[in-house]
Amino acid sequence: MMGLALSAAGAQAQGTLDKIEGTATELKGAAKDAVGTATGDTKLEWSGKVDKVDGAAQNAVGDLMNTAGAVDAKAAGLFTRLGNYLAGCF
């Protein structure tokens, strides 16, 4: 049970890190896109667009990991309660 709870916390922590990194990548991409558009540098502009998509994808992965971590934590809690109930019966 403890391993399941620890893996849930680890998944949520990794999901949060993915969301932070994804947001940073999106912001970097937005800046590159804006500068590229303003200066007429299409290579920089498209590089920014790619960074924005990469960042959004990383944010989505972070959301999924946070959701999976929450589900794992609830399952661990359920098994703990079930174990406590069965221990009380004997």
C-alpha positions as CSV (number, residue, x, y, z in Angstrom):
1,M,0.0,0.0,0.0
2,M,2.8,2.4,0.9
3,G,4.4,2.0,-2.5
4,L,1.1,2.9,-4.2
5,A,0.7,6.0,-2.2
6,L,4.4,7.0,-2.7
7,S,4.1,6.5,-6.5
8,A,0.9,8.6,-6.5
9,A,2.8,11.5,-4.8
10,G,5.6,11.1,-7.2
11,A,3.3,11.2,-10.2
12,Q,1.7,14.4,-8.9
13,A,5.1,16.0,-8.3
14,Q,6.3,15.1,-11.8
15,G,3.0,16.4,-13.2
16,T,3.5,19.7,-11.4
17,L,7.0,20.0,-12.8
18,D,5.8,19.2,-16.3
19,K,3.2,21.9,-16.0
20,I,5.8,24.5,-14.8
21,E,8.2,23.5,-17.6
22,G,5.4,23.5,-20.2
23,T,4.3,27.0,-19.2
24,A,7.8,28.3,-19.4
25,T,8.3,26.8,-22.8
26,E,5.0,28.3,-23.9
27,L,6.0,31.7,-22.7
28,K,9.4,31.4,-24.4
29,G,7.6,30.5,-27.6
30,A,5.2,33.4,-27.4
31,A,8.1,35.8,-27.0
32,K,10.0,34.2,-29.9
33,D,6.8,34.3,-32.0
34,A,6.2,38.0,-31.2
35,V,9.8,39.1,-31.9
36,G,9.9,37.0,-35.1
37,T,6.7,38.6,-36.3
38,A,7.8,42.1,-35.4
39,T,11.2,41.8,-37.1
40,G,10.0,39.7,-40.1
41,D,12.2,36.8,-39.0
42,T,10.0,33.9,-40.1
43,K,12.4,31.2,-38.8
44,L,12.3,32.8,-35.3
45,E,8.5,33.2,-35.6
46,W,8.0,29.5,-36.5
47,S,10.4,28.4,-33.8
48,G,8.2,30.2,-31.3
49,K,5.1,28.6,-32.7
50,V,6.7,25.2,-32.2
51,D,7.8,26.0,-28.7
52,K,4.2,27.1,-27.9
53,V,2.9,23.7,-29.1
54,D,5.6,21.8,-27.2
55,G,4.7,23.7,-24.0
56,A,1.0,23.1,-24.4
57,A,1.7,19.3,-24.9
58,Q,3.9,19.2,-21.8
59,N,1.1,21.0,-19.8
60,A,-1.3,18.3,-21.0
61,V,1.0,15.6,-19.9
62,G,1.3,17.3,-16.5
63,D,-2.5,17.4,-16.2
64,L,-2.7,13.7,-17.0
65,M,0.0,12.8,-14.4
66,N,-1.7,14.9,-11.8
67,T,-5.0,13.1,-12.5
68,A,-3.4,9.7,-12.4
69,G,-1.7,10.6,-9.2
70,A,-5.0,11.6,-7.6
71,V,-6.6,8.3,-8.7
72,D,-3.7,6.3,-7.4
73,A,-3.9,8.1,-4.0
74,K,-7.6,7.4,-3.8
75,A,-7.1,3.7,-4.6
76,A,-4.3,3.6,-1.9
77,G,-6.7,5.1,0.6
78,L,-9.5,2.7,-0.3
79,F,-7.1,-0.3,0.2
80,T,-5.9,1.1,3.5
81,R,-9.4,1.5,4.8
82,L,-10.3,-2.0,3.6
83,G,-7.2,-3.4,5.3
84,N,-8.1,-1.6,8.5
85,Y,-11.7,-2.9,8.4
86,L,-10.5,-6.5,7.8
87,A,-8.0,-6.2,10.6
88,G,-10.7,-5.0,12.9
89,C,-12.8,-8.1,12.1
90,F,-10.1,-10.4,13.3
